Amino acid sequence: MENFFVDEQGFYGGFGGAYVPEILYKCVHDLQQAYVPIIESDDFKKEYRALLRDYVGRPSPLYFAKRMSGKYGCRIYLKREDLNHTGAHKINNTIGQILMAKKMGKTRIIAETGAGQHGVATATVCALMNMQCEVFMGKTDVERQHTNVERMRMLGATVHPVTTGNMTLSDACSEAIRDWCCHPQDTFYIVGSTMGPHPYPDIVARMQSVISEELKWQLEEKTGRDYPDYLVACLGGGSNAAGTIYHYINDERVKIVLAEAGGHGIDTDYTAATIHCGTEGIIHGARTLVMQTDDGQIKEAFTISAGLDYPGIGPMHANMAVKKRSTVLAVNDDEAIYAGYELTRLEGIIPAIESAHAVAALKKVAFKPDDVVVLTVSGRGDKDVQTYLNNKALAKEYGDF
C-alpha cells in the first residue's frame, strides 16, 4: 500500500511543499532543519510528555457510547478530546510548538484562530511559558466566539480582529503570515492545523498523533485488538483528523471517514466543503485543494462552524482523499446542529459544533453490528451554546427546547 506520510521534500503525493515569500524563506528553512532533531530529542520528549500528562490531563478517555451504539447498530467509542485542558485537542499541538519556539530562541508568539480554541490554547501555553502572545482572528469569529476572545485576553494575549475578506479563519491566517513577514527574527508562528508551508503540516500531525497513539492501547484494553474498523472525525484544516488517523494511516484494515462542513450545501455558494468543491492550487504556502475561481482567486468559505470555516485543506488530507484512502462526507449546517443535540440528549455530552459534524457523518455510513467505530469529539460545546440555541428548531425531533 502507498505510504501516506510526508516525504523528505515536504510533499504528500503532489500536495504540500513550501511556497513562501522571500522574506520568510530563512524562517521556514530554519524550521525545516530544526524541527525533527528537536522533536526527536530526549529533552523535548520528556518535557512534552510530562506536560501532556500533568498539565493537559492526558490520556483523554475512550468512552463506550452505549445509547449512540444502540441507535446506529455498531460499537461506538468516543475519543474525548473535549476533556483536555482548554476544552479541545488544540492544546496537544500548542504545548509542543511552544517548546520548539523556546529551543529555537524565539521570544514572541503569533497564531491564527477561527473558533477560538487554538487561540485559547496558544494564549494558555504563552502564559505558562511567560511569552508574548498575539492572536489574529476574523472579526466575524470575534463576534460569534466572544467567550473564547475574553478567555484569550484573560490569559494575557492581544487579540487582533481581522477585517479583510469575509473576516473568518482564512483571513486570520493571511494576516498572521503578513505579521510573520514583518518580524522574522524573534517571532514563532504557532500554526493551528495541518496547513501552511512544510514543515507545519507534519509538525501539527506529529503533535496530534498522541490521539491515535493512545487509541491503540485503549482499544486493546476495551476490545481485545488495537485497531478499529472505522475512524470518524471532523475535517477543517485537519489537525484533529490527522491526530486520530496518524498511527492507522497506512493500515488497510481501518476505514477512515471524515466530515467536512457543507454549510448550506455543496451545490450552493455557501459552503466550506473543500474536498467536494475545491481544485488544486496554493493557499497559505502549500499546494493543496482550494475553493477558488477559474482565475485562481480564493473563494469565501461559509459554515455555521467557525473552526471549519476554511477554503483549503491540509495537504495530507488532500492526498488521501484524491487517492481514496479516506472517505470525505459533506455535512450541512442543519445536519450538524441536529447531531449536536443528538449526542447531548443520548450521551450527556455537548460537543463543539465542529465535532457535531463528525457525529452527523454516522447517519451516512452503513455499519455492521460488530463494527468498532471510534469518533473523535475534538472539542466541547460551551463556546457554541448560543449558536445551538439560535438554531434549536433544527433539532425539533427531540422536542421543544
N, C-alpha and C positions, 0 to 999 in steps of 0.2 A: 504494500500500500504506500501511496505517496506520503512524504513527510510534510506536515503542515506547519512546522515551526519556521521561524525566520532563518534566512541564510546569512552567510558572513558579510554580504553586501547590504543587508538590511531589507531584503525583499521576501515577501510571501508570494511565491509564484511571480506573477507580473505586477504585483501591488506592493507598495511600500516606498522605500528609498528616503532620501533627504533632499528636498527641493526648497532651499532656503536662500534668502538674500545674502550677498557677500558679507555684510556687516555681522551676520550671525554664523558664518561658516566656522570660525575658530571655536565659538561656544559649542556648537553642535559636534564638531570634530573632536574636541577635548572630551566631551561627554561620551562619545562613541568609544574612545580609547580607554576611558576610566571606569565605565560602569561595570563591566564584567569582573575585573580584578577586585573592585570594591565589594560587589555583591557576594563574590565567592570567598572573600577573606574571612578568617575565623573571628576577627574582632567584630565585623559587621554582623555576621550570623548570630553571634552571642548576644549583642545588644538588641538587634531586631527581634529575635525570638523572645527575649526577656520582656520587651515592651509589648509584644503581641499578647503574651500571657498575662502580665501583671497590670498593664495599662488599658489595653483594648478589651481584654476579657476572653481571649480565645482559649480553647477551641469553641466556636459557636455550635450550639446544639443541632443535631439532626433529629427532627421530630416526626414521628409517625402520625399523619393526619387521618385519623380514623373515619371521621364523617365525610371528608372530601374523598377518601378512598372508596367509601361505600357509594357515593354519588357517581364516580367515574369508573367504577368497576376494575380497579387495579390497586396496587400498593403505593400510595403517595407519601413520600418523605419530604419535609420542608427543611432546607438548609437555612438556619435562622441568622442571616447576616444583619437583620434588623435589631438583634440583641447586642451588637457591638457597641462600644463607647462611641458616642455621637450619632448612633442610630442607623448606620448603613455600612456597607462594605468599603467605603471610600477611605476609611482610616487605615486599612491594611496597606494601602499604597502611599499615603502621605507620611506615615511613620518611616517607611523605607526610603522615600525620596529625600526627606529632610536629613536623615543620617548621611546620605550621599552628599548632599549640599555641604554639610559640615566638613566632611572629609575632603571636599574639593576647595575648601576655604571661602565659600560664599557667605555673605552676611545679610542678604536681602532676598526675601521670597515673594514671588508673584504666582498667581493662579487664576484660572478662569472657573466659572461655575454657572450651572443652569438652575437646577432645583435648589441649589444652595448647600447640598450635602458635602460636596467636595470642598466648597469654600469653608464650611464649618470645620471639616476635618483638617484642612490646611491651617486655618487660624488656631485650631487646637494644638497642633504639633508645634507651631511657631511660639505659642505661649509656653508650652512645655520646654522648648529649647531656647527661649529668650531671643527670638529673631524677629526682625521687622517683617510685617506681612501686609501685602496689598492684593486685594481680590477684585477682579473685573467681572461684572455681572450685568446682563442686559436689563435695561430699565423696566421692560415688561416683566421680567422674572423678579426684579427687586420688589415690584408691587404684589405679585401673586405668591411670593415666598417671603413675606415680610418677617415672619418669625425667625427664619434662618438668617436673614440680614442682621437682625438685632443680636442674635447669638454670636455672629462673627464680630460685631462691634464690641460686645461684652468681652470677647476674648482678646481684644486689642488690635484687631485688623482694621485697615482702612478699606472701605468698600467703594469702588468706583462704578456708578451706574453708566452703562454704555447706551448711547442714544442713536447709533447708526443702524441701518438696516431695519429689521423688524424687532431689534432690541432684545434678542434672546441669546442662546448659547453660542451659536456660530459667530455672532458679532463680538461677544465677550472674548472668544478665542483670538479673533483678529486683533483686538485691542491689546490683549496680553502680549502677543507676538511683537506688536509695534513698540510696546514698553521695553521688552527684552532687547530689541534693536538699539534702544537709547541707553541701556545700562548693561552692556555685555560683561563688564569686568566683575562686578560684585553681586550680580543677580542670578538666582537659580529659579527657573520656571518649573514649578511642580505641575505637570500635566495630569489631568484627572481621569483620562481614559486612554484606550489603546489606539490613539490617533496621534497626528503630528509626525514630524520627521523622525527617522531612525536616529537614536535607539528608543524613543519613547514608547512605541507600541510594545516592544519587547520588555522594557523596564516595567511598565504597568502590568503586563501579563504575568511576569515573574513575581511581582509583589502580591498580586491577587491569587497566585497559584496555591497559596495556603488553603484556599477553599477546597479545591479538589484533592489536595494532599490529605486533608482531614477526612474528606469523604471516603477515601479508600479504607481507612481503618474503622471509621464509623459504620460503613456498610457491612464490612466483615463482621463486626460485632453484632449488628442487628439482623442481618440476612444470611450470614454464612458465606458470603462472597464479597469481593472488594470492588465490584463494578455494578452499575445499574443497567437496566435495559434502555432507559431514556434519561436524558438530562434536559431540563427546561429552564430557560432564563430569558429575561427581557434584554433587548438589544438597542442601544443608542449609539454612543461611541464604541461601547463594547467591553468595558472593564469587568463588570461582574460576570458577564457571559464568558469572557476569557478565563477568569479565575475558576469558574465552575467546570469548564471543559479541559483545562490545561493538561492534567495527567491522563486524560482519556482521548486526547485529540487524534491520536493515531491508532486507537483501539476500535477495530471494526465491529466489536460486539455491542458497542454503545451508540445508540441513535441520539443525535443532537437536534433539539427543536428550540428555535429562538424566535422571540416575538418582538417585532418592531412596530413603531407607532404609526398606525394607519390614518390617524386624525379623523377627518370627515369621510375618508375613503380613498383608495388608491386611484380611483377614476376621477378624482377631483383635484383642484389645485391646492387643497388644504390638507396636506399630508406630510409625514416625515419618514415615509417608508422608502428608504434609500435603496435597499436591495431590490425592491419591486420597481422603483421608478427612476433609479439612477443609471448613469452611464460613466464610463471610465474617464477620469480626469484628475486634477490635482487640487487638493484643498489643505490648507494649513501645513504645507510642507511634505505631503505624502501623496503618492499616486494610488487612487482607490476608486470606489464607486461614489459618484456625486450626483445630487439632483441639480441639473444645470440646463440652461437654454441651449439652443442649437449653436450659438456663437460662444458658448463657454462661460456665460455669466451664472453665478451661483443663484439658485432659486431659494426663496424663503421656505423654511420648514414650518409646518403647523401641526400641533398636537396639544391635547389637554395636559400632557405631562412635560413639565419644564426640563426634566432630566433626559428626555429622549428627543428633544427639540433641536435636532442637528441634521443638516442636509448632506452629511457624509457618513462614512462608516469606517471603522478601523480596518487597515489592510489585511490583517489576519482573517477577519470575518468576510471581507470581500472575496478573498481567495477561496475560503471554504464554501461559500455559497455558490460561487461560479462553478466550482468543481463538485458540487452536490454532496459535500461531506456533511453539511448542515442543511436542515430544512428551516427556512425562514418564513414565518407567517405574519401577515399584516393584521393587527388588532386595532379596530377603530375606537374612538373615544368612548362611545356608549358601551361597547363591549368591556372596556377596561373598568369603567365605573361600576358596571354590574358585577364584574368579577371581584372588585374590591369589597363590595358589600357581601358578596357570597362568602369569601374567606372570613370576613368579620363575623358573620352570623353562624357559619358552620364550625369554625375553629377558635373564635375569640381572638383573632389576630387581625389588626387593622394594617394592611400593607400600604407602603408608598404607592402612588398611582403608577410609577414606573414598574414596580413589582406586580401590580394588578394586571398589567399587560401579559405577563408570563402566566398568571392564573387563567386568564381568558383563553390562552392557547390550548388549555386542556380540552375544551369543547371541540376543538378542531382536529383532534387525533383519536384514532380508534385503538384503544388499549385492550389487551387481554387480561384476564383475571390474575395471572401470575406475574404480570409485568411489574418490575420495580422502577418507579418513577421518582427522580429527585428534582424538585423545583426549588430554585434559589429565591428566597424572599430577600431581595437586595437591600431593602430599607423599610423603616417603619413609617406609618401614615400620619403621624402627628402633624407634620407640616402641610398635609393635604386635607385636613378635616373640613375646612371651609369649602374647598372645591368639591368634595364629596357631598356636602350639604346643599351646595348650589345646584348639584346635578342629581339629587336623590330620586327624582322622577324616573330616571333611567333604571332604577333598581326596584321598581314598583312591585315586582313579583314577591318581594319579601315583606310587603305591607306598607303601611303609612309610617314614614319616619318623621 
